Amino acid sequence: QDHCCLSKDPTPDDPRIIMSSASQSNSVVSLTPPDGASCWLCLEEGPDDSGAPLVRDCSCRGHSGFAHLPCLVKYAESKSKDLAKRGAHSMSYIFEEKLFQQCPNCKQAFQGDISYDMTKAQLAFIEREFKDADRWNLLALLQRI
């Protein structure tokens, strides 16, 4: 079965619920991955080699949409580099793609800790790869953190 069967109002004691500190303050609830769920990028089940768990904080349902945060970051960086190579040298164009801001599958904006971690990863990526990036884009990104 690919659908969640939680009651309308799950309790924090429910073993199927993970509530991170950022999620608790925003009332965002993330489900633990169901048995057999895997990262849609590396296809591995469970935590990756570094111990990063499968996460999902978007509108994907069932077994879909789970990924390791390092895999999401690597995917967003790779796609951003591809855009730059194809001539999308404008940082605003790379920002418009929202590779670090939204789930590539369901297109919903990342929430909670995933949003925060992906924003930090985007800032580090831009500072590392686009040293001559427009100062305004970096300032706008810093405001998101």
RAFENWO-V86111 format. One record per residue. N is the residue number from 1. RES is the residue in one small letter. SS is DSSP state (helix for helix, strand for strand, loop for the rest). OMEGA is omega in whole degrees, -180 to 180 (NA if undefined). D_CENTER is the distance of its C-alpha to the mean C-alpha in Angstrom with 1 decimal. Layout:
<<N,RES,SS,OMEGA,D_CENTER> <N,RES,SS,OMEGA,D_CENTER>>
This chain:
<<1,q,loop,-176,24.6> <2,d,loop,-178,21.1> <3,h,loop,179,21.2> <4,c,loop,-178,20.5> <5,c,loop,179,23.9> <6,l,loop,175,23.2> <7,s,loop,-178,25.9> <8,k,loop,-178,25.4> <9,d,loop,180,25.1> <10,p,loop,178,23.6> <11,t,loop,178,24.8> <12,p,loop,180,22.9> <13,d,loop,-179,25.2> <14,d,loop,-176,24.0> <15,p,loop,180,22.9> <16,r,loop,-175,20.2> <17,i,strand,171,18.3> <18,i,strand,177,16.0> <19,m,loop,178,16.0> <20,s,loop,-178,14.5> <21,s,helix,178,16.4> <22,a,helix,-179,14.1> <23,s,helix,-179,13.8> <24,q,helix,-178,17.6> <25,s,helix,-180,18.4> <26,n,helix,-178,16.5> <27,s,loop,176,17.6> <28,v,loop,-177,14.3> <29,v,loop,177,14.8> <30,s,strand,179,12.6> <31,l,strand,172,14.7> <32,t,loop,-180,15.4> <33,p,loop,177,15.0> <34,p,loop,177,18.3> <35,d,loop,179,20.8> <36,g,loop,179,20.2> <37,a,loop,179,16.4> <38,s,strand,177,14.9> <39,c,loop,-178,12.0> <40,w,loop,180,12.2> <41,l,loop,-178,12.0> <42,c,loop,178,14.5> <43,l,loop,179,16.1> <44,e,loop,175,16.8> <45,e,strand,176,17.2> <46,g,loop,-179,16.5> <47,p,loop,177,15.4> <48,d,loop,-177,15.4> <49,d,loop,180,18.3> <50,s,loop,-180,17.1> <51,g,loop,180,16.5> <52,a,loop,-179,12.7> <53,p,loop,171,12.4> <54,l,strand,-180,10.7> <55,v,strand,174,8.0> <56,r,loop,178,7.2> <57,d,loop,-177,7.3> <58,c,loop,-178,8.4> <59,s,loop,177,11.8> <60,c,loop,-177,11.9> <61,r,loop,178,14.9> <62,g,loop,-179,16.9> <63,h,loop,-175,15.9> <64,s,loop,173,13.5> <65,g,loop,179,9.8> <66,f,loop,179,9.4> <67,a,strand,171,8.0> <68,h,strand,179,8.6> <69,l,helix,178,6.3> <70,p,helix,178,9.2> <71,c,helix,177,9.2> <72,l,helix,-180,5.9> <73,v,helix,180,7.5> <74,k,helix,178,10.8> <75,y,helix,-178,10.1> <76,a,helix,178,9.2> <77,e,helix,-179,12.2> <78,s,helix,179,14.4> <79,k,helix,178,14.1> <80,s,helix,177,14.8> <81,k,helix,177,17.7> <82,d,helix,178,18.9> <83,l,helix,180,19.1> <84,a,helix,180,21.0> <85,k,helix,-179,23.3> <86,r,loop,174,24.1> <87,g,loop,178,25.4> <88,a,loop,-175,22.6> <89,h,loop,179,23.5> <90,s,loop,179,22.9> <91,m,helix,-180,19.9> <92,s,helix,178,19.9> <93,y,helix,179,19.4> <94,i,helix,177,16.4> <95,f,helix,-179,15.0> <96,e,helix,179,16.1> <97,e,loop,176,14.0> <98,k,loop,-178,10.8> <99,l,loop,179,9.0> <100,f,loop,-173,6.8> <101,q,loop,-174,7.0> <102,q,strand,178,6.7> <103,c,loop,180,6.3> <104,p,loop,-178,9.0> <105,n,loop,-176,11.0> <106,c,loop,178,11.7> <107,k,loop,175,10.9> <108,q,loop,177,10.1> <109,a,strand,175,8.4> <110,f,loop,-178,5.5> <111,q,loop,170,7.9> <112,g,helix,-176,9.5> <113,d,helix,-180,8.6> <114,i,helix,178,4.8> <115,s,helix,-180,6.0> <116,y,helix,-178,8.7> <117,d,helix,179,7.6> <118,m,helix,177,5.7> <119,t,helix,177,9.0> <120,k,helix,180,11.1> <121,a,helix,179,10.0> <122,q,helix,179,10.9> <123,l,helix,179,14.1> <124,a,helix,179,15.1> <125,f,helix,-179,14.6> <126,i,helix,179,16.7> <127,e,helix,-178,19.3> <128,r,helix,-172,19.7> <129,e,helix,-175,19.8> <130,f,loop,-177,21.3> <131,k,loop,-180,23.8> <132,d,loop,-178,25.7> <133,a,loop,179,22.9> <134,d,loop,-178,24.1> <135,r,helix,-178,24.4> <136,w,helix,179,23.5> <137,n,helix,178,20.1> <138,l,helix,179,19.4> <139,l,helix,178,21.0> <140,a,helix,179,18.9> <141,l,helix,178,15.7> <142,l,helix,180,17.3> <143,q,helix,178,18.1> <144,r,helix,-178,14.5> <145,i,loop,NA,14.2>>
